[in-house]
Amino acid sequence: MEKIKAAIIGLGRIASLLEEDSLREKPCTHAGAIAANPDCFLAGGCDTDEQRRKLFANRWGVPACADATEMIQAQNPQILVIATHPDSHYEYCRLAVAQKVPVIICEKPLANTLSAARKITALRGPVIITNHERRYSADYIKAREILAAEASPAWGKLGKILSVRSVLYMGKGKRLLDVLWHDGTHLADAIMFLTSSVLKHRKRWGAKLTATKGTTWLEGKLVRDISPLFPSPQPPIPFHMEVGAGRDHLVFEMEFSCALGRLRIGNGVFEIWESSESPYAENFRSLKRTCESFSGQTGYFANMIADAVSCAREPGRQPVSSAADGLRVIEYLHSVKAWR
């Protein structure tokens, strides 16, 4: 079977440069994932920065040019990755549509404004994948299967989800709004993915979103639509997010409190706690951590590229992470931003 041709616009960190990080699971970039996939190959790249073009061409052995239209017309890719700043995503998506590219992978956030995100979602022709990578990550897929058991008549071992808490710290010096907009995209989407719900904002308190110190708290709810998984109306799930600045460390975690236990997942975290007879007091029950965990490769970038290849080969296929999923995150972030 003929290999699928792929190309990249924007040759920065997530496109290529992070592949040199010795600690990250590989592949960890778009170029790395394309190169590692036996069903596709990297044909070229584009960036306005000359130094990045040189680094990309030397690293991957493919041509890199400064003009996106020129690159698309020369390479005729079946998969086009847009890894530029969010304020340019719509224009590059529109260009890809005009050039009849069948599959677009757009970096998160889908756009820099709600209006632009809606325009991208409304484009007709190509399949658009939003790179919310945790939808493709094996540990999050496993967590979703555990939490989805609550929809079965037997309820599963953790039971019904009663509330969700999350924490997001991304180091020192960043405005809370920037942390929320750039890294909170992954957190918000992961929670919606894990719960098969749509996140709705209710209120915010604490530090201003323009602050570079302190903490802001977001309160909201997760709403489930009627679906084969949940055929009858479900009560909303209370949601809480803590976004902090000024820390010298990164924290990306979420906790699902369930009727019969708890699941915690995040960067370097995968824990299952089950209710059991308490060793501390008679006639009470406590949470006890189980031996169940996750280790090994998550395949988060490899699985995303595999999904794009399948979409290129199977017309009408819906991606795991769609433009509509990206829009739902932007709608949530926009509603939070309105409280600034």
C-alpha positions as CSV (number, residue, x, y, z in Angstrom):
1,M,0.0,0.0,0.0
2,E,1.3,3.4,-0.9
3,K,2.6,5.5,1.9
4,I,0.8,8.7,2.9
5,K,2.6,12.0,2.3
6,A,2.8,14.5,5.2
7,A,4.1,18.0,5.6
8,I,4.4,20.6,8.4
9,I,3.8,24.3,8.7
10,G,5.6,25.8,11.7
11,L,8.9,24.1,12.6
12,G,9.2,25.0,16.3
13,R,9.2,22.9,19.5
14,I,6.1,20.7,19.0
15,A,6.8,20.3,15.3
16,S,10.4,19.1,15.6
17,L,12.7,20.6,18.2
18,L,11.4,18.7,21.3
19,E,12.5,15.4,19.7
20,E,16.0,16.3,21.1
21,D,14.7,16.2,24.7
22,S,16.3,13.1,26.2
23,L,13.7,12.7,28.9
24,R,10.5,12.7,26.8
25,E,8.8,9.6,25.5
26,K,9.5,9.3,21.8
27,P,8.1,10.3,19.4
28,C,7.2,13.5,21.0
29,T,6.8,15.8,18.0
30,H,4.9,15.8,14.7
31,A,8.0,15.2,12.6
32,G,9.1,12.4,14.9
33,A,5.7,10.7,14.8
34,I,5.5,10.9,11.1
35,A,9.0,9.6,10.6
36,A,8.3,6.7,13.0
37,N,5.1,5.7,11.3
38,P,5.6,3.0,8.6
39,D,2.4,4.1,6.7
40,C,3.5,7.7,6.1
41,F,6.5,9.8,5.3
42,L,7.6,13.3,5.9
43,A,7.8,15.2,2.6
44,G,8.7,18.8,3.7
45,G,8.2,21.7,6.1
46,C,7.6,25.4,6.1
47,D,8.6,28.2,8.5
48,T,9.3,31.9,8.1
49,D,12.4,31.5,10.4
50,E,15.5,30.6,8.4
51,Q,17.3,29.0,11.3
52,R,14.4,26.7,12.0
53,R,14.2,25.7,8.3
54,K,17.9,24.8,8.4
55,L,17.5,22.8,11.6
56,F,14.5,21.0,10.3
57,A,16.0,20.2,6.9
58,N,19.2,18.9,8.5
59,R,17.4,16.8,11.1
60,W,14.9,15.1,8.8
61,G,16.6,15.3,5.4
62,V,13.6,16.9,3.7
63,P,13.2,20.3,2.0
64,A,12.0,23.3,4.1
65,C,10.8,26.6,2.5
66,A,9.4,29.9,3.7
67,D,6.1,30.0,1.8
68,A,3.2,27.7,2.9
69,T,1.4,27.8,-0.5
70,E,4.6,26.9,-2.3
71,M,5.3,24.0,0.0
72,I,1.8,22.6,-0.3
73,Q,1.8,22.9,-4.1
74,A,5.3,21.3,-4.4
75,Q,4.7,18.4,-2.0
76,N,0.9,17.8,-2.4
77,P,0.6,16.3,1.1
78,Q,-2.3,14.2,2.2
79,I,-1.8,15.2,5.8
80,L,-0.9,18.8,6.7
81,V,0.2,19.6,10.2
82,I,-0.3,23.2,11.3
83,A,2.0,23.9,14.3
84,T,2.1,27.7,14.2
85,H,0.8,30.3,16.7
86,P,-2.9,30.0,17.3
87,D,-3.7,33.4,15.7
88,S,-2.6,31.9,12.4
89,H,-4.5,28.6,12.6
90,Y,-7.6,29.7,10.7
91,E,-5.7,31.2,7.8
92,Y,-3.6,28.1,7.3
93,C,-6.6,25.8,7.7
94,R,-8.4,27.9,5.0
95,L,-5.3,27.6,2.8
96,A,-5.3,23.8,3.2
97,V,-8.9,23.7,2.2
98,A,-8.2,25.8,-0.9
99,Q,-5.4,23.4,-1.8
100,K,-7.6,20.4,-1.2
101,V,-5.6,18.8,1.5
102,P,-7.7,15.9,2.8
103,V,-6.5,15.7,6.5
104,I,-5.4,18.6,8.7
105,I,-3.8,18.3,12.1
106,C,-4.1,21.5,14.0
107,E,-2.1,22.2,17.1
108,K,-4.0,23.2,20.3
109,P,-5.6,25.5,21.1
110,L,-7.6,25.3,17.9
111,A,-7.6,29.1,17.6
112,N,-6.8,32.2,19.5
113,T,-10.5,33.4,19.6
114,L,-13.9,31.8,19.8
115,S,-14.8,33.4,16.4
116,A,-11.8,31.9,14.7
117,A,-12.4,28.4,16.3
118,R,-16.0,28.5,15.0
119,K,-14.7,29.4,11.5
120,I,-12.3,26.5,11.5
121,T,-15.0,24.1,12.6
122,A,-17.3,25.3,9.9
123,L,-14.7,24.6,7.1
124,R,-15.9,21.9,4.7
125,G,-13.8,19.4,2.9
126,P,-10.9,18.1,5.0
127,V,-10.9,16.1,8.2
128,I,-9.5,18.4,10.9
129,I,-7.8,16.8,13.9
130,T,-7.1,18.9,17.0
131,N,-4.0,17.7,18.7
132,H,-5.4,17.2,22.2
133,E,-2.8,14.4,22.7
134,R,-4.2,12.8,25.8
135,R,-7.1,11.4,23.8
136,Y,-4.5,9.3,22.1
137,S,-2.5,8.4,25.3
138,A,-2.8,4.8,26.5
139,D,-3.0,5.8,30.2
140,Y,-5.9,8.2,29.6
141,I,-7.6,5.6,27.4
142,K,-7.3,3.1,30.2
143,A,-8.7,5.7,32.7
144,R,-11.6,6.4,30.5
145,E,-12.5,2.7,30.3
146,I,-12.4,2.5,34.1
147,L,-14.6,5.6,34.6
148,A,-17.0,4.6,31.7
149,A,-17.9,1.5,33.7
150,E,-20.1,3.7,35.8
151,A,-22.6,3.7,32.9
152,S,-23.1,0.0,33.1
153,P,-25.9,-1.6,35.2
154,A,-23.2,-3.1,37.4
155,W,-21.6,0.3,38.0
156,G,-18.0,-0.9,37.8
157,K,-15.6,-1.0,40.6
158,L,-15.4,2.8,41.2
159,G,-19.1,3.5,40.8
160,K,-20.8,6.8,39.8
161,I,-18.6,9.9,39.3
162,L,-19.7,12.4,41.9
163,S,-17.2,15.3,41.4
164,V,-14.0,16.2,39.6
165,R,-11.1,18.2,40.9
166,S,-8.0,19.4,38.9
167,V,-4.8,21.3,39.4
168,L,-2.7,23.1,36.9
169,Y,0.7,24.7,37.7
170,M,3.1,25.6,34.9
171,G,6.1,27.2,36.6
172,K,7.0,30.7,37.5
173,G,6.5,33.9,35.6
174,K,3.5,33.0,33.4
175,R,0.2,34.9,33.6
176,L,-2.6,32.7,34.8
177,L,-4.6,33.5,31.7
178,D,-1.7,32.2,29.5
179,V,-1.4,29.0,31.6
180,L,-5.1,28.4,31.3
181,W,-5.2,29.2,27.5
182,H,-2.2,27.2,26.5
183,D,-2.0,24.3,29.0
184,G,-5.5,24.4,30.4
185,T,-6.6,23.4,26.9
186,H,-5.2,19.9,27.5
187,L,-6.7,19.7,31.0
188,A,-10.2,20.8,30.0
189,D,-10.2,18.5,27.0
190,A,-8.9,15.5,29.0
191,I,-11.6,15.9,31.6
192,M,-14.3,16.1,28.9
193,F,-12.8,13.0,27.2
194,L,-12.6,11.0,30.4
195,T,-16.2,11.8,31.4
196,S,-17.9,11.9,28.0
197,S,-19.2,15.3,29.0
198,V,-19.1,19.0,28.1
199,L,-17.5,21.4,30.6
200,K,-19.5,24.5,31.6
201,H,-18.0,27.4,33.5
202,R,-20.0,28.9,36.5
203,K,-17.7,31.2,38.4
204,R,-14.1,32.2,39.3
205,W,-12.4,33.6,42.4
206,G,-8.9,34.3,43.7
207,A,-6.1,36.0,41.8
208,K,-6.9,37.9,38.6
209,L,-6.2,36.0,35.4
210,T,-3.7,38.7,34.4
211,A,-1.6,38.0,37.5
212,T,1.8,36.2,37.5
213,K,1.5,35.2,41.1
214,G,-1.1,33.5,43.3
215,T,-3.9,31.2,42.5
216,T,-7.3,31.4,40.8
217,W,-10.1,28.8,41.2
218,L,-12.7,27.9,38.6
219,E,-16.0,26.3,39.4
220,G,-18.3,24.7,36.9
221,K,-20.1,21.5,35.9
222,L,-19.8,18.6,33.5
223,V,-22.9,18.1,31.4
224,R,-23.7,14.9,29.6
225,D,-25.9,14.7,26.5
226,I,-28.2,11.8,25.8
227,S,-26.1,9.1,24.1
228,P,-26.0,5.3,23.7
229,L,-23.7,5.3,26.8
230,F,-26.1,7.5,28.8
231,P,-29.6,6.9,27.3
232,S,-31.4,8.8,30.1
233,P,-30.7,12.3,31.5
234,Q,-27.8,12.5,33.9
235,P,-27.3,15.0,36.7
236,P,-24.3,17.4,36.1
237,I,-21.0,16.5,37.7
238,P,-19.5,19.3,39.9
239,F,-16.1,20.5,38.7
240,H,-13.3,22.5,40.3
241,M,-10.0,23.6,38.8
242,E,-7.0,25.3,40.6
243,V,-4.7,27.3,38.4
244,G,-1.6,28.5,40.1
245,A,1.4,30.8,39.2
246,G,4.7,31.4,40.9
247,R,5.5,27.8,41.5
248,D,8.9,26.4,40.5
249,H,7.4,23.1,39.4
250,L,4.8,21.7,37.0
251,V,1.6,20.0,38.1
252,F,-1.0,18.7,35.7
253,E,-3.5,16.4,37.6
254,M,-7.1,15.5,37.9
255,E,-9.0,13.5,40.4
256,F,-12.4,11.8,39.9
257,S,-14.2,11.2,43.1
258,C,-16.6,8.2,42.7
259,A,-19.2,6.5,44.9
260,L,-16.9,3.5,45.5
261,G,-13.4,5.0,45.1
262,R,-11.2,7.5,43.4
263,L,-9.1,7.8,40.2
264,R,-6.1,10.2,39.9
265,I,-4.3,10.8,36.7
266,G,-1.9,13.4,35.3
267,N,1.7,13.9,34.4
268,G,3.5,11.0,36.1
269,V,0.4,10.1,38.0
270,F,-2.0,7.1,37.6
271,E,-3.7,5.9,40.8
272,I,-6.8,3.8,41.6
273,W,-8.2,3.9,45.1
274,E,-11.0,1.7,46.2
275,S,-13.3,1.8,49.2
276,S,-12.6,-0.8,51.9
277,E,-13.1,-1.5,55.6
278,S,-11.2,1.1,57.5
279,P,-8.2,0.0,59.5
280,Y,-8.5,3.2,61.6
281,A,-12.0,3.1,63.0
282,E,-14.7,0.6,63.5
283,N,-17.8,0.7,61.3
284,F,-16.2,3.1,58.8
285,R,-14.7,2.7,55.3
286,S,-11.6,4.3,54.0
287,L,-9.9,4.6,50.6
288,K,-7.1,2.1,49.9
289,R,-4.8,2.4,46.9
290,T,-4.8,-0.6,44.6
291,C,-1.9,-2.2,42.9
292,E,-3.3,-1.1,39.5
293,S,-1.2,1.5,37.7
294,F,0.2,2.4,34.3
295,S,3.7,2.1,33.0
296,G,5.5,2.0,29.7
297,Q,4.9,3.9,26.5
298,T,1.7,5.9,26.1
299,G,2.0,6.3,22.3
300,Y,0.3,9.7,22.5
301,F,2.0,11.1,19.4
302,A,2.3,7.8,17.5
303,N,-1.4,7.1,18.0
304,M,-2.4,10.6,16.8
305,I,-0.5,10.2,13.5
306,A,-1.9,6.7,13.1
307,D,-5.4,8.2,13.4
308,A,-4.6,10.8,10.8
309,V,-3.3,8.1,8.4
310,S,-6.6,6.2,8.9
311,C,-8.6,9.3,8.1
312,A,-6.6,9.9,4.9
313,R,-7.2,6.3,3.8
314,E,-10.9,6.0,4.9
315,P,-13.1,8.8,3.6
316,G,-15.8,9.7,6.1
317,R,-13.9,8.4,9.1
318,Q,-14.3,10.6,12.3
319,P,-11.0,11.3,14.1
320,V,-10.5,10.6,17.8
321,S,-9.9,14.3,18.4
322,S,-12.0,16.5,16.1
323,A,-12.3,20.2,15.4
324,A,-15.6,20.1,17.3
325,D,-13.7,18.8,20.3
326,G,-11.2,21.7,19.9
327,L,-14.1,24.2,19.7
328,R,-15.7,22.9,22.9
329,V,-12.5,23.7,24.8
330,I,-12.3,27.2,23.3
331,E,-15.9,27.8,24.3
332,Y,-15.1,26.8,27.8
333,L,-11.9,29.0,27.9
334,H,-13.8,31.9,26.4
335,S,-16.5,31.7,29.1
336,V,-13.7,31.7,31.8
337,K,-12.0,34.6,30.2
338,A,-15.2,36.7,30.3
339,W,-14.8,36.7,34.1
340,R,-11.4,38.4,34.0
